[in-house]
Amino acid sequence: MRDDAARVLFCAEPWQASAVGGAGRDLRLGLPLFLAEALRFGTDARAVVMRTPVPEPERFPGAAMIVRTAVAPEGEASIRVRVLDPSGVVVSETVREAHDEAMVAAVLEGLPRVCMDAVASSGIRQVWSSVSRPPSGVALVSYVRGQRACLRVSDEAVPATADATSVADRRNDVRSILTGLGSLATSTSETFPALLFFGALLAAHDVGSPVVGELRLQANARCTIATDPHDPIYAMSALVLRIFGDRDTSERRMDKLRALDDPMMHRWVARVAAIA
């Protein structure tokens, strides 16, 4: 990507100042991540994501376009996407109603195209990517929620002084996130769900979560079916296997990655090899 690529900023915003709870919160905060990912692989623009909701008056100097998303409170399943120019003028507004998981999935599948068409007015060009292929159907809803849930693994750490109930609740939340992402990753051969699962595992490992070891079987199952060194999952598995202590398999995979004529892969292998 060029250093001077146009920046498109993505953020969630409140829906009429009403709170969104439960799984709706992960959908609301996962939607900007999902659309930013689609734009990153589907255009020549640079996607920037705000990790918390941003109120309406906020301005973003340097952004070519701003994409604001909102999810209605539970019981009013609607999704809104607004694309604004730098001065705050609305270029495009899309509102879709969805009252079950299948309807939400259908809405989500169409939103990347809506965003890319809207930002094209600022000169952003669409490009073809062989990598970008998120899951379809109801699995897509889990994937979008999972993007935010993955961040929660590392963002919402419990302080060392927390009481036993808070620690147990946090551990159960991380276990639920990882188990759900693992089920999604092992239910398909597509790349993005596996990368999301592995990313959440690594984030949990980095913060010292004790539940990571419980996901070894799911992680091994997804690593095993990745047999092509050109597959991003194969490269990622070299690191994932390492955190589970399977250094022999990790080393064999890194040897095959070193044999590729790919400087970026060689840098990746060097970083993985540096992990004790």
C-alpha positions as CSV (number, residue, x, y, z in Angstrom):
1,M,0.0,0.0,0.0
2,R,1.3,3.5,-0.9
3,D,2.3,5.8,1.9
4,D,0.1,8.5,0.4
5,A,-3.0,6.2,0.2
6,A,-6.3,7.9,1.1
7,R,-7.4,7.3,4.6
8,V,-10.9,6.1,5.3
9,L,-11.9,6.2,9.0
10,F,-14.4,3.7,10.4
11,C,-16.2,4.1,13.8
12,A,-19.3,3.0,15.6
13,E,-21.8,5.5,16.8
14,P,-24.8,5.4,19.2
15,W,-28.3,4.7,17.8
16,Q,-30.3,7.5,19.2
17,A,-28.2,7.4,22.4
18,S,-29.6,4.0,23.3
19,A,-27.5,1.3,24.9
20,V,-26.7,-1.9,23.1
21,G,-26.0,-4.9,25.3
22,G,-25.0,-8.6,25.0
23,A,-24.1,-10.0,21.6
24,G,-25.4,-6.8,20.1
25,R,-22.5,-4.9,21.5
26,D,-20.0,-7.2,19.8
27,L,-22.0,-6.8,16.5
28,R,-22.0,-3.0,16.9
29,L,-18.3,-2.7,17.5
30,G,-17.3,-5.5,15.2
31,L,-19.1,-3.9,12.2
32,P,-16.5,-1.1,11.7
33,L,-13.7,-3.7,11.9
34,F,-15.4,-5.9,9.3
35,L,-16.1,-3.0,6.9
36,A,-12.5,-1.7,7.3
37,E,-11.1,-5.1,6.6
38,A,-13.2,-5.3,3.4
39,L,-12.0,-1.9,2.3
40,R,-8.4,-2.7,3.1
41,F,-8.5,-5.7,0.7
42,G,-11.0,-4.4,-1.8
43,T,-9.7,-0.9,-2.5
44,D,-6.4,1.1,-2.7
45,A,-7.3,3.1,0.5
46,R,-5.9,2.8,4.0
47,A,-8.5,1.8,6.6
48,V,-8.3,3.3,10.1
49,V,-10.7,2.0,12.8
50,M,-11.7,3.7,16.1
51,R,-12.0,1.1,18.8
52,T,-14.8,2.8,20.8
53,P,-18.0,4.5,19.7
54,V,-17.5,8.2,18.6
55,P,-20.3,10.8,19.0
56,E,-21.5,12.8,16.0
57,P,-19.7,16.1,16.5
58,E,-16.3,14.5,16.3
59,R,-14.2,15.5,13.2
60,F,-11.2,13.5,11.8
61,P,-8.6,15.7,10.1
62,G,-6.7,13.9,7.3
63,A,-9.5,11.4,6.6
64,A,-10.7,11.3,3.0
65,M,-14.0,9.7,4.1
66,I,-15.7,8.7,7.3
67,V,-17.8,5.6,7.7
68,R,-20.1,5.6,10.7
69,T,-22.0,2.4,11.6
70,A,-24.8,1.8,14.2
71,V,-26.7,-1.1,15.4
72,A,-30.1,-0.6,17.0
73,P,-30.8,-1.8,20.6
74,E,-31.7,-5.5,21.0
75,G,-35.3,-6.0,19.9
76,E,-35.0,-3.4,17.2
77,A,-32.6,-5.3,14.9
78,S,-31.6,-2.6,12.4
79,I,-28.2,-1.7,11.0
80,R,-27.2,1.7,9.7
81,V,-24.1,2.7,7.7
82,R,-23.4,6.4,6.9
83,V,-20.6,7.6,4.7
84,L,-19.5,11.2,5.3
85,D,-17.1,13.5,3.6
86,P,-14.4,15.3,5.7
87,S,-16.7,18.3,6.3
88,G,-19.4,16.0,7.8
89,V,-21.8,16.0,4.8
90,V,-23.5,12.7,4.4
91,V,-22.6,11.1,1.1
92,S,-24.5,7.9,1.5
93,E,-26.9,6.4,4.2
94,T,-28.1,2.9,4.3
95,V,-30.5,1.4,6.8
96,R,-31.4,-2.3,6.8
97,E,-33.8,-4.2,9.0
98,A,-32.9,-7.7,10.1
99,H,-34.9,-9.7,12.7
100,D,-33.0,-13.0,12.8
101,E,-29.4,-14.2,12.2
102,A,-30.1,-15.1,8.6
103,M,-31.4,-11.6,7.8
104,V,-28.4,-10.0,9.6
105,A,-26.1,-12.2,7.5
106,A,-27.7,-11.1,4.3
107,V,-27.4,-7.4,5.3
108,L,-23.7,-7.8,6.3
109,E,-22.9,-9.5,3.0
110,G,-24.0,-6.4,1.1
111,L,-22.5,-3.7,3.2
112,P,-18.9,-3.8,2.0
113,R,-20.1,-3.1,-1.6
114,V,-22.2,-0.2,-0.3
115,C,-19.2,1.3,1.4
116,M,-16.8,0.9,-1.5
117,D,-19.3,2.4,-3.9
118,A,-19.8,5.4,-1.6
119,V,-16.1,6.2,-1.0
120,A,-15.4,5.9,-4.8
121,S,-16.6,9.6,-5.0
122,S,-13.4,10.6,-3.3
123,G,-11.2,8.9,-6.0
124,I,-10.7,5.6,-4.1
125,R,-10.4,2.8,-6.6
126,Q,-11.6,-0.8,-6.1
127,V,-9.1,-3.6,-6.5
128,W,-9.4,-7.4,-6.7
129,S,-8.0,-9.5,-3.9
130,S,-7.6,-13.3,-3.9
131,V,-7.1,-13.2,-0.1
132,S,-10.3,-11.4,1.1
133,R,-13.0,-14.1,1.5
134,P,-14.9,-13.9,4.7
135,P,-17.4,-16.6,5.5
136,S,-21.0,-16.5,4.2
137,G,-24.4,-17.1,5.7
138,V,-24.9,-17.1,9.5
139,A,-21.2,-17.8,10.0
140,L,-20.6,-14.3,8.8
141,V,-22.5,-12.9,11.8
142,S,-20.3,-14.9,14.2
143,Y,-17.3,-13.7,12.3
144,V,-18.2,-10.0,12.7
145,R,-19.1,-10.4,16.3
146,G,-15.8,-12.4,16.7
147,Q,-13.7,-9.5,15.4
148,R,-14.8,-7.3,18.4
149,A,-14.7,-10.3,20.8
150,C,-11.1,-10.9,19.7
151,L,-10.1,-7.4,20.8
152,R,-11.9,-7.9,24.1
153,V,-9.5,-10.7,24.9
154,S,-6.7,-8.2,25.4
155,D,-8.5,-4.9,25.9
156,E,-10.6,-5.7,28.9
157,A,-8.0,-7.2,31.3
158,V,-9.0,-7.8,34.9
159,P,-6.6,-6.0,37.4
160,A,-4.5,-8.1,39.7
161,T,-6.5,-6.7,42.6
162,A,-9.8,-8.0,41.3
163,D,-12.0,-10.3,43.5
164,A,-12.4,-14.0,42.8
165,T,-15.8,-13.6,41.2
166,S,-14.5,-11.0,38.7
167,V,-11.6,-13.2,37.8
168,A,-13.8,-16.2,37.2
169,D,-16.3,-14.1,35.1
170,R,-13.5,-12.8,33.0
171,R,-12.0,-16.3,32.6
172,N,-15.4,-17.7,31.5
173,D,-15.8,-14.8,29.0
174,V,-12.4,-15.5,27.4
175,R,-13.2,-19.2,27.3
176,S,-16.5,-18.5,25.6
177,I,-14.9,-16.1,23.0
178,L,-12.1,-18.6,22.2
179,T,-14.4,-21.6,22.0
180,G,-16.8,-19.7,19.7
181,L,-14.0,-18.5,17.4
182,G,-12.5,-22.0,17.4
183,S,-15.8,-23.6,16.3
184,L,-16.1,-21.0,13.5
185,A,-12.5,-21.6,12.4
186,T,-12.8,-25.4,12.3
187,S,-16.2,-25.3,10.5
188,T,-14.7,-23.9,7.3
189,S,-11.6,-24.0,5.2
190,E,-11.7,-20.3,4.6
191,T,-8.8,-18.2,5.8
192,F,-10.2,-15.3,7.7
193,P,-12.0,-17.2,10.5
194,A,-8.8,-19.2,11.2
195,L,-6.7,-16.0,11.3
196,L,-9.2,-14.5,13.7
197,F,-9.1,-17.5,16.0
198,F,-5.4,-17.7,16.0
199,G,-5.2,-14.0,16.7
200,A,-7.4,-14.3,19.7
201,L,-5.4,-17.3,21.0
202,L,-2.2,-15.3,20.7
203,A,-3.7,-12.3,22.4
204,A,-5.0,-14.4,25.2
205,H,-1.6,-16.1,25.5
206,D,0.2,-12.7,25.6
207,V,-1.9,-11.6,28.6
208,G,-1.4,-14.9,30.4
209,S,-4.9,-16.3,30.2
210,P,-5.0,-19.8,31.7
211,V,-7.7,-21.0,29.3
212,V,-5.5,-21.0,26.2
213,G,-4.4,-24.6,26.8
214,E,-8.1,-25.8,26.7
215,L,-8.2,-24.8,23.0
216,R,-5.3,-27.0,21.9
217,L,-7.4,-29.6,20.1
218,Q,-9.3,-27.0,18.1
219,A,-6.1,-25.2,17.2
220,N,-4.3,-28.4,16.2
221,A,-7.3,-29.4,14.0
222,R,-7.1,-26.2,12.1
223,C,-3.3,-26.3,11.8
224,T,-3.4,-29.8,10.5
225,I,-5.5,-29.1,7.4
226,A,-3.2,-26.3,6.4
227,T,-0.6,-28.2,4.3
228,D,0.4,-25.6,1.7
229,P,3.3,-23.3,2.7
230,H,1.8,-20.6,0.5
231,D,-1.4,-20.7,2.7
232,P,-1.4,-17.9,5.3
233,I,-2.7,-20.4,7.9
234,Y,0.3,-22.6,7.3
235,A,2.6,-19.6,8.2
236,M,0.5,-18.7,11.2
237,S,0.4,-22.2,12.4
238,A,4.2,-22.2,12.9
239,L,3.6,-19.6,15.7
240,V,0.5,-21.2,17.1
241,L,2.1,-24.6,17.4
242,R,5.0,-22.9,19.2
243,I,2.8,-21.5,22.0
244,F,1.4,-24.9,22.6
245,G,4.9,-26.4,23.0
246,D,5.0,-28.3,19.7
247,R,8.3,-26.9,18.6
248,D,9.3,-29.9,16.4
249,T,6.2,-29.4,14.1
250,S,6.7,-25.7,14.2
251,E,10.4,-26.0,13.2
252,R,9.4,-28.3,10.3
253,R,6.9,-25.8,9.0
254,M,9.4,-23.0,9.3
255,D,11.9,-25.0,7.3
256,K,9.4,-25.2,4.4
257,L,8.6,-21.5,4.8
258,R,12.4,-20.7,4.6
259,A,12.5,-22.6,1.3
260,L,10.0,-20.1,-0.3
261,D,11.4,-17.3,-2.4
262,D,9.6,-14.7,-0.3
263,P,11.5,-12.1,1.7
264,M,8.4,-11.2,3.7
265,M,8.0,-14.8,4.7
266,H,11.7,-15.0,5.7
267,R,11.1,-12.1,8.0
268,W,8.1,-13.7,9.5
269,V,10.0,-17.0,10.2
270,A,12.8,-15.0,11.8
271,R,10.3,-13.4,14.2
272,V,8.7,-16.7,15.0
273,A,12.1,-18.4,15.6
274,A,13.0,-15.6,18.1
275,I,10.1,-16.7,20.4
276,A,11.5,-18.8,23.2
